[in-house]
Amino acid sequence: MVSLALCMVVKDEQANLSKTLESVKGLVDEIVVLDTGSTDNTVQIAENFGAKVETTFSWNDDFALARNKALQIVQSDWVLVLDADEILKHEAISKIKSLIEKPGILVVNLIRHEIGASQSPYSLVSRLFRKHKAIEFTRPYHSIIDDSVSDLLIKEPNWQILELDEVAILHYGYQPDVIAAGNKFERAQKAMESYLSQEGADPYLCSKLGALYLERGRHKEGIKLLKRGLKSNRASNPVFYELQYHLANAYVREDRLDSAIKHYKRAIELPLQESLKLGAYNNLAAVLLSAEKWETAEELYHIILKIDSSFAMAYYNLGLIYTHTNKFKQAIEAYQQAINLRRDYAEAYQNMAVAWLKYGNHQESFAAFKRAIEIYLLKDPNKANLLINEIKAIGMNFGEPIE
């Protein structure tokens, strides 16, 4: 029976670490935690879970060096890498156990659900792999084993790389409060620009840094890097997807919608698991929706819901389409589906109220408007006041605006 180690690099993660370590109970035989200078109770929490904790590593803004140091401590046959803002889904444990027992498998790529990243909620990560002297992490930020695995497969081509076909990891690091608290963008940009100056730009770096530039408003630099990455013939399909996807997003921001549509379609055509392409499907549908191409957009949203029936935004946008095409009963049903998935979906309540009003049911419309206002008051009082003033004009009274 093969053994499996959890391998982590952490710093000041007392708020999250227990959840991560709890999630791998019943799966891992060994826990290795490399701490890069915590000043809270992180080390004690790790030790309480029986982890081997390394505290002598000197942090130098290079995640690859830190991860490789942690790998050196691992004694098990296989390695699972998680960060403290991630947890392993319990449902994936039995499949992981089965896969790592099979001979000839080198890497099992895992689908990660990016909680809070509504546009592109799934990614594929190389986080489960056989302990092999040739496998190591490269790149100071967004560190990966892919480079060393590619080199190894040239020398030892008989190894197999598999993908687990369901979500295995939940990642909470893309929630807005987490990003703000950790200066995520600043640290990422600094590390990747340093690597760019030393090593030049390969497709993976072009994708990650190009997307970051777009996020930070540096559109020309971002587009230039993304185009550079697309010219390379060394990009894997997941990286090629990201390049196409982010370039399409850039063109949307520049209102070059024909170019955006072309690149979203190229991303969708790539031979990847459909869930990994959800962002491209969703953003393409949004472009078509904005262009009032109702029928084509509707078809795409139905495809999206076949891929992920829990994607509340797709139901919401179907509601918009049905409202604009005077299919009010269908619109109400779509908004209700969105609300069933997100109970605090104020926009869905608001638009459902409009649909009920056009459908001729003022009582249901009033109730939906009231619920939208209640949610807005908790989240954004200014929106609540705007809505109160707007619906006063149609004869509904919800009281005076809130100061």
C-alpha positions, 0 to 999 in steps of 0.5 A, a space after each residue: 500500500 502506497 503512502 501519501 504526504 500532505 506538503 504545505 508552506 505557511 505563514 501566520 495561518 492560525 485562522 485557516 490551517 486547522 480546516 485544511 489539516 482536518 480536511 485530509 484526515 483519513 487520506 494522508 499518512 504524513 504531514 509536512 509543514 514548512 513555516 516561513 516565519 509565523 508570529 501566531 499559533 500556526 506552528 503549534 496548530 500544525 504540531 497538534 495535528 502531528 505534522 513535521 514542522 520546519 521553521 529554519 527556512 529563510 524566506 526570500 520571496 521565492 515559493 518554489 524554493 520553499 516548496 522544494 525545501 518542504 519536498 525534501 522532508 517528505 518520506 512518503 510515496 506520493 505528495 499532495 500540496 495544499 495551501 492554508 486557504 484551501 481544503 480537500 473535498 471529502 468526496 475526493 478522498 476515495 478516488 485519490 486513494 484508488 488512483 495513487 495505488 495504480 502503477 505507472 501514474 506520475 501526476 494526478 491533476 486536480 480540479 480546484 473550485 475558486 470560491 469567490 471567482 465568479 467568472 472563472 470558478 474552476 482551474 486545473 492544478 498539478 498538486 498530487 504527484 509521485 515523489 520522484 527525485 526529478 520532480 521539483 517546483 519552479 517559478 517564484 510565484 504560481 510555482 508549478 511542477 509542470 516544467 520538471 514533469 515535462 523534462 522527466 517525460 522526455 527521459 521516461 516517457 512511460 509515465 502517465 498523467 491523469 485528471 480527477 474528473 470532479 472538484 477535489 480542492 476548494 480554494 478561498 483565496 480569491 475572495 475580495 477580503 482575502 486578497 486585500 488583506 494579503 496584498 496578493 496583487 502586489 506580491 504576485 506582480 513583484 515576484 513575477 516581474 523579477 522572474 520575467 527579467 531573469 528568465 524571459 517570458 514563456 507562455 505560462 508567465 505571459 498568462 499569469 502576469 498578463 492577466 495580473 496587468 489587466 487586473 491592475 489596469 495596465 491593459 497595453 502591457 497585459 495584451 502585449 504579454 498575452 499575445 506573446 504567449 499565444 505565439 509560442 508553440 510550447 503552451 499546454 492546453 490549459 495555459 493556451 486556454 488562459 491566454 485566449 480567455 484573458 485576451 478576450 477579457 482585455 478586448 471586452 474592456 476595450 470594447 473590441 467585442 468581435 475580437 473578444 468573441 473570437 478568442 472566447 470561442 477559441 478558448 471553448 474549442 480547446 480539448 479540456 474538461 468543460 468545467 474548466 472552460 466555464 469562464 469563457 462560456 460565461 463571458 461569451 454569453 455576457 457579451 452576446 447578452 449585452 449585444 441583445 443576441 438573446 437566442 444565442 446567449 440563451 443557448 450558451 447559458 443552458 450549456 453553462 447550467 449543464 456544466 454546473 447547475 449551481 451557477 446562480 449567475 447563469 439563471 439570473 442572466 436567463 431571467 434577464 433574457 426572458 424579461 427582455 423577450 417578454 417571457 415573464 413566467 420563464 423569467 420569474 422561474 429563472 430568477 427564483 432558481 438563482 435565489 434558491 442558490 443565493 439567498 442574498 441575491 438582491 439583484 435577482 429579487 429586484 429583477 424578479 419584481 419587475 418580471 412579476 409587475 409586467 406579468 400583472 401580479 402586483 402583490 408578488 412584485 411588491 414582496 420581491 421589491 421589499 426583499 431586495 430592499 431588505 438585502 440592499 440595506 444590509 449590503 449597500 444602503 445607497 442601492 436600497 435608497 435608489 431602489 426605493 426612489 425608483 419604485 415610488 415612481 410606479 406607485 409603490 411606497 416602501 417608506 422614506 430613504 435611509 439616511 
